[in-house]
Amino acid sequence: MVTKTREGQLVETFVTLADTLVVGYDIVDLLHTLVDKCALLFEASAVGIILSAGENDELEVVASTNERSRLVEILQLRAGNGPCVECYTTGRPVAIPDLDVVAPQWPRFRAGALELGFKSMHSVPLRLRQTTIGSLNLFWDRLGGLGADDLLTVQALADTATIGILQERALRESGVVRAQLQHALNSRVLIEQAKGVVAYTRNSNMEEAFDVLRSYARDKGLPLVEVAESVVNRRLSL
């Protein structure tokens, strides 16, 4: 079997994200693809996305590679601050090469991140022109985070995904934008419920349960949220 080079994997990722520009893509699959590919390409220990459905709506965690990244992001959302939240509100990247010396205004985030074993992180905005809809957040169990070239690449991936989510038509129709993003948030709730069902029936943890859901969806060529709904409604047993 031929192993893809990092450059080959990067090209494949851009192609996958570009496919979202056509009609019929699933926004939830897009976001999970983005976090998975970023973890692989940039050797991140965890990657997660927070998203808002509209200007006055609360941020929500909609995709993450594992429970550790999701816990840190939830911690920030509950505290109302932190680098992932600041990245979203300012529309600018936030880099923390050493979490042990994180800014004093984020003590709760610092304590939670260090407790979970993270040592550095980098947040980039999900944005298109003046519109920012969330942030893409990478965590490492080592010091340093992203270099300058990798930061540009991560931002390009985030920008491409954002275009896929919003699209030009959606930018002109705010109701469509809201519907798209609200679908992602609602889908996340459904997926979490399905993970709980699978974890219970298989006596496994939540990450293993999520792998089962995604593997089934990919094997059958089905949207992840459709599989999750079938599991929750007991039409499908995994």
N, C-alpha and C positions, 0 to 999 in steps of 0.2 A: 504494500500500500504506500502511495506517495504522500509524504507529509507536506502540507502547504507551508510556504514561507510566511513570515509575518506580513510581508508586503502583499502576498496573495490573499491572506486572510482579511487584510484591510480592504482590498479591492472588492472581495466577496461581500464584506459588510456593507460597503457603500451601495453595491448593486442591490442587496436585499432591502436596504432602507429606501432606495430609489423606487423599488417596486410598489411602495406604499402610495406613490403619486397616482396610481391608476385606481379606477373605481373598484370597490369590493374588498379592500383590505380590512383587516381587523386591528383596531388601535391597540388592544390589549396585547396581542401577539407582537406588534411592533415594539412596544415598550419593553417587553420581556426579552426580545431579541437584542435590543440596544444594551441592556444591562449585562446580558450574558456575553456579548461580543466585547464589550469594554473590559470586563473582568479578564477575558482571555488575552486580548491584545495588549493590555497595559499591566498585566500580572497583578491586578488589584485583588485584595483579600475579600472585598465585598463591594457591591455597587447597588445604588438605589435611586429611585426617581420620586420626587414629590411634585404634585401637580395641583393646579387650581382650576375649577370649572368656570370661574368668572372673577371680575375685579373685586367683588365684595365677599367672595366665598373663602372658607378656610382651606388651607393646604392639606392634602392627603397623600399618604404613601401609596403609590399605585403599582410599583414593580420593584423587586429587589432580588438579588442573587441568593441571599440567605437571611436567616432570622436576625443575625447580628446587625447587618446594615439597617434592617427595618426597625429594630429596637432603638438604635441611635437616632434615626430620623423621627420616630414617634416621640422620643424624648425631647427633641428640639421643638416639635409642633406643640406639645403640651406646655413647654416653657415659653413659647412664643418668640424664641430667638435661637441663634446658632448660625454657623456658617452656611448651611443649606438654605435656611430661611433668608438670610441676608443676601445670598446670591440671587434668589428669586426677587426680592424687593428692590435691589439695586440694578439688576440686570447685568452684573459684572462678576467675573470669576472670583472665587475666594480660595486661597491656598494656605494650608497650615502644614508646613514641613515637619513640625514637631509638636504633637498635641500636648506634650507636657508643659509647654510654654504658650498655650493658647491664650487669646485675648481675655483680660480679666472680666469683661462683660458677659462671658459665656461659661461661668463656673459649673453649671449643671451639665452642660454638654461635655465639657472637659472630663468631669468625673465619670460620666456614663461611658464615654468613648474609651477612656483608659481602662475602665473596669472590664470592658469587652475585648481588650487586647489590641485595640487600634493605636498606631503610633503617628500616623500622618493621614491627611485627607485633602481632597481637592474637589471643589464644586464649580460647575459651569452652568450658565443659564440655558434653558430651553427657550429660544427667542427667535423671532423673525422681525427684522427692522425694529420698530418700537414696541412690539408686542412680546411680553415674557409670560410664559404659561407655567413655568416650574423650574426645577433644577435637576441636573444629573450629578450624582455625588459618588465619588470613588474613595475607598478607604484602604489603607495598607497596614500590615503588621510590622512595617519597617519605617524608618525615618526617610524623609525626602519628598515623597509624592511625585508629581509630574515634572519633567523637564520642559523647556520652552517649546521644542518641536512637538512633543507629545501633547502639550496643552492645545496647540493649534489643531492637532488632529482630533482630539476629543471634542473641541468646540465645533469643528466641521461636522462630526458625526451627530452632535446634538442639534446643530442647525438643520441638517438634512432631515432628521426625525421630526423636528418641529414643522418643517414645510409639509411633510407627509401628514401630520396631524391637522394642521390648519388649512392648507391649500389656499390658493388665491381666491377661489369662490367663497370659502368659509370666512376669509378675512373681510369680504364685502358683506357678509351676512352674519351678524353677531349671534343670531339665534342658532345658526348651524354650528358655529364655534362652541357655544355653550352645550349644545346637544352632544357633540363629539366628546367633549371633555367630561361631561356628566356621565356619559356612557362608560368611560374608562373608570371613573370613581365607583359607579354602581357595580361594574363588573368585578372590581377588586373585592368588594364585599362578598359577592357570590363565590369567587374563587377561594376566599378565606374559609367560607362555610364548607365548600367541597373538600378543601384540604383537611378540615376537621373530621368530616365523615370518613374519608379514606384513611386518615391516621387512626381513627377509632377501629374501623373494621379490620385493618391490617396490623394493628398494635405497633404502629411505627411513629416516628416523629414527623413534624410538619414539613420539613425539607424533603424527606423521603416521599411523603404524600404528594407534594407538589411535583416531584420528578415523575411520579406515576401518572398524574394528570397530564403533564406536558407530553410525555412519551406517547400516551394513548392518542392525544390530539394530533400529534405529528404523524403517527402511524396511519391514522384514519383520514388525515387531511381535513380535520375539522377545526373550527375556531376554538380556542381554549375556553372561552366563556360558555360556549354551547355545551361542551363536555361537562364543565362545572355545574351548569344548570341541570343537566340530566342526572348527575350524581346527587345533587341536593334534593331533587324531586323524586329520587329513588327509581328513575327509569333506567339507570345504568349502575352496575356494581363493579368496582375495580379492586 
